[in-house]
Amino acid sequence: MNRVALAAFVLALSCAGVSAQQPPSVRVSGTVESFDGRVLTVKSDKLGAVKINLADNTAVFGVMHATPADLKPGAFIGVGAMPQPDGSQRAIQITVFAETQRGLGEGHRPWDARPNSTMTNGTVDQTVAAVDGPTLTVKYKGGEQKVVVPPDAVILAYAIGDKSELKPGAHVAVIRAVKTADGALETNRVNVGRGEVKPQ
């Protein structure tokens, strides 16, 4: 086996190993039909009725509306945005994370919500007021982004919640429900909307 073929073989094996380490997962969002303390049944427009087993260490986060006033220096945020010609990012949606989520997904990368959109998770370093909305400097390991926050940007905030919020009719989102060996779904995190918020 020549070196090129050997390298390709080793790469294929390593990729297979990575795939084996990451069990398949699905995203589930909808309304709670029932919750018995262990199994959460969600009515999803896309998937129908879905039963999800909650791990013992499952974290519940409430998702609520926030305002530009919540985008304070030191806050850890996630910004979905569109790049602008001057190199800045025009925010579409901003999420203010709970303190326990600091560092989650930190960095700057493509976002799959819209073509050419970006996602930046980092800490607000500076806020500058402007007529068309505040401009933030968001810093993360290895870089920073200038983010313009227009009036139509959706601003949400996470807060630590608990399983008592998983009541019938509540809007919920499970970002990563993992398929276990027996085909069942399991998760260790549930986002639940507060008020009229529908987490995605």
Secondary structure, DSSP 8 states (H G I E B T S, - for coil): --HHHHHHHHHHHHHHHHHHHS--EEEEEEEEEEE-SSEEEEEETTTEEEEEEEEEEEEEEEEEE--GGG--TT-EEEEEEEE-TTS-EEEEEEEE--GGGTTTT-EEEE-SSSTT-EEEEEEEEEEE--TTS-EEEEEETTEEEEEE--TT-EEEEEEE--GGG--TT-EEEEEEEEE-TTS-EEEEEEEEE-TT----
